[in-house]
Amino acid sequence: MDSDSKAAPDDPGSLRGRSEAQRTLGDVVARLGAGRGAAVVVTGESGSGRSALLAATARSAAGCTVLRVGGVDSEAAVPWAWCQRLVLPLTEDLPELPAGHAEILAGVVAGRCPPEAVLAVASTLRWTLEASGAGRPVLLCVDDAHRLDPLSLCVLGLLARRLGPLPVGLLLTVVMGHPALAALDGIDTLRLPPIDDEAARLLLADAAPPGRAAADLCAATVADALGLAAGNPLALTELAAAAYADDRCGSLRLPRGSRWQADKAHRFRRLPAEDRAVITTVLVGGPLGPDVLRSAARRAGWRPGAIDRAVASGLVVVTDDGTAAVAGRLLRQVLRAEAPSAAQHAAHRLLAEVLGPGRSRLYGALHRLACGMGPAEEGAADLERAVGEAGHHAAGEVLEEAADFAPRPQLRERWLTLAARHAFLAGQDTRARNLLRRVPPHGVPEGTGALRSLVEGERLLRDGAPTEACRLLSAAADLFLDECN
């Protein structure tokens, strides 16, 4: 028996990279056949494939009575709403109920149960689920459990921790970091990590429209899609749609109406102002080491727990060493569009004050330039000196961001071109190519033109086009000589 929960994608490609997770949930179904109940919470970021995984497990549960009742945003504030949706079809299939259980279920259906009845409701649902199977194991699938009303979510947690020897399985999905997870503590949790590049390439091929194939996409487009999506299946699928729709090799953007983008933007907008300030600070300054982040928190006067709440939002990740960052270029693009320019300016100023002139010279120079701390030309010169002492990866990242704050257009073009060269030397060919596209091919100062020819020549030489590479490298040499004379 299936409920009215939202349909999950049936495309097997949506499960690329999820074989281990499928085995874990398959084991739950297998244990049901031996009369042993189990509960698992599947969590992951939006677009990680939680719904697809749950739907695939439900389809594979041969010999089980499958119940699917998902969460609904519009009912999240209605007490007992989810329990009522589960109970209504169950009681129709039961000929009679013991008096005590019947009274409790009638109260649930009518919405009359007091909040303190959660344990009694959980006990009654436990009995009802077992009885509804008519001798068959029962698999209850609850997609988007974070959208349940709080009382029903509490009941689910109580039920999940009390399945014991019953042949009842409970599978729930919750978006990563959601506060609803607190009501489900003590239950086995399966986290869906980003999929690897091999699975991502297969997913790109799965997303090809009729008559097209992954081979139709140029290598630069594939690399750009993989880098932007950062292992998120939904983002990758949406980027694939854009890639197949536009045959030109170039920088990809999410299509209009992107579900992934809308979810991230909505999640950021609904956060309290202080939590948004934390995320914006990590966005403009990341990755931020734990000492820098703590110093920023003290200077800004953030309340205790603000950083933890930002991490819980799923928009900020913290590595084992405590470094905080907004993961993935695609998410950074979305948040830069959402965070007001004034908030980003304030974050730059905060970090400039925290870092000062003697701490993390490269990033300090960037933040001082971005917030207008001191004369712009002096700030630009300080940044270039700091870049000369940095590694290629960090130098490229900082120059790309600093280009938006360059005091002169010619300097912006120079910094983008330098960023492209550092990206190339760091092994980021696709990023180098995309950065060069932001610099006009003609009408730039000689030094920038020479540098551009050098980067393009080196890239073509690596790509196996020696003739064209030789032409560009020779042109670069001539331009550099002209500049010296």
HELIX and SHEET records of a PDB file:
HELIX    1   1 PRO A   12  LEU A   15  5                                   4    
HELIX    2   2 SER A   19  GLY A   33  1                                  15    
HELIX    3   3 ARG A   50  SER A   60  1                                  11    
HELIX    4   4 ASP A   73  GLU A   75  5                                   3    
HELIX    5   5 ALA A   81  GLU A   92  1                                  12    
HELIX    6   6 ALA A   99  ALA A  110  1                                  12    
HELIX    7   7 PRO A  115  ALA A  117  5                                   3    
HELIX    8   8 VAL A  118  SER A  132  1                                  15    
HELIX    9   9 ALA A  145  ARG A  147  5                                   3    
HELIX   10  10 PRO A  150  ALA A  160  1                                  11    
HELIX   11  11 PRO A  179  LEU A  184  5                                   6    
HELIX   12  12 ASP A  197  ASP A  206  1                                  10    
HELIX   13  13 ALA A  214  ASP A  216  5                                   3    
HELIX   14  14 ALA A  219  ALA A  229  1                                  11    
HELIX   15  15 PRO A  233  ALA A  245  1                                  13    
HELIX   16  16 ARG A  259  ARG A  269  1                                  11    
HELIX   17  17 ALA A  273  GLY A  285  1                                  13    
HELIX   18  18 PRO A  290  ALA A  300  1                                  11    
HELIX   19  19 ALA A  306  ALA A  312  1                                   7    
HELIX   20  20 ARG A  329  GLU A  338  1                                  10    
HELIX   21  21 SER A  341  LEU A  355  1                                  15    
HELIX   22  22 ARG A  361  ALA A  370  1                                  10    
HELIX   23  23 ALA A  376  VAL A  387  1                                  12    
HELIX   24  24 HIS A  392  ALA A  402  1                                  11    
HELIX   25  25 ALA A  403  PHE A  405  5                                   3    
HELIX   26  26 PRO A  409  LEU A  425  1                                  17    
HELIX   27  27 ASP A  429  ARG A  437  1                                   9    
HELIX   28  28 GLU A  446  ARG A  462  1                                  17    
HELIX   29  29 PRO A  466  CYS A  484  1                                  19    
SHEET    1   A 5 THR A  65  ARG A  68  0                                        
SHEET    2   A 5 VAL A 138  VAL A 142  1                                        
SHEET    3   A 5 VAL A 168  VAL A 175  1                                        
SHEET    4   A 5 ALA A  38  GLY A  44  1                                        
SHEET    5   A 5 ASP A 188  ARG A 191  1                                        
SHEET    1   B 2 VAL A 317  VAL A 318  0                                        
SHEET    2   B 2 ALA A 324  ALA A 325 -1                                        
END                                                                             
